[in-house]
Amino acid sequence: MSEQFEIKSAAGWSDVAKCVRERISSGVLAIYGPMGAGKTTFVKHYCELVGVLDEVSSPTFSLIQEYHTDGGESIFHFDFYRIHSEEEAYDIGTEDYFYSGSICLVEWPERIPSILPGTRWELNIQLTGETRFASLTKI
């Protein structure tokens, strides 16, 4: 199962966020894409859609942010761009978060391949000029 999106504006990101919300109620969404593709922009749109009360920002230096929704849910947002080894991800208890029953939005998942759950969703974002193309796939 795969969904395809063409994103030319903020409304396009909202469509992707709605699709993700309809399909994923817990577990890991691995978000792939080059620098500047819109990974964090997607996360902001998703968090807005689900009623996150906190300010959403990239956890580039802290590795993880926990957000709370108005419905009492926790959303975990990871950014593994700056890690040097998978051991760093293990050290913050990544696996515990991944199997917590909460949504885990993971930027730069290619840096932790052996930690990712075998069953997960993947959002692949590609840039072509000013347009982004995204595909959502269950693995």
Phi, psi and omega in degrees: 000127180215135176250141181244142181223144170245122187245111180246352183203179178301327179298326177296320177295324178297322177296319178296316180299319179297317179297315179299315181298322180292332187258334187240121177250344176197167177098197190257133167246108178275122185251112182256147175162157180290167176306132178083006182287334181119020181300308180291326176299316176301313182302318179298317179294319178298313182296322176298316181299319184272003174084034177295133183270338184274162172286132182263125177213162182289130178273044186304320183264332180269348182074328182215142172234140172251128178245151179242137180266165177292348177263006177088006178279153170253138175240130179252131184240117181250146172224107184261018182303320188265003179283152181257342180204158177297335179303323178299322178291320175300320184298332179267006177078031183310315182300322178299318178295315184300329182251021183279346185092357177264165173284132176239116180260117191243112173270144181061047180294341179296348179274352180227049188302323183280350180266335182299138177296148178296327176255119182197176172251150176232135173247113180255122182246131177233149179255136170222101186065234179268355183262140175252144174240134181229146174230137179248122185224140173269130180256000000 
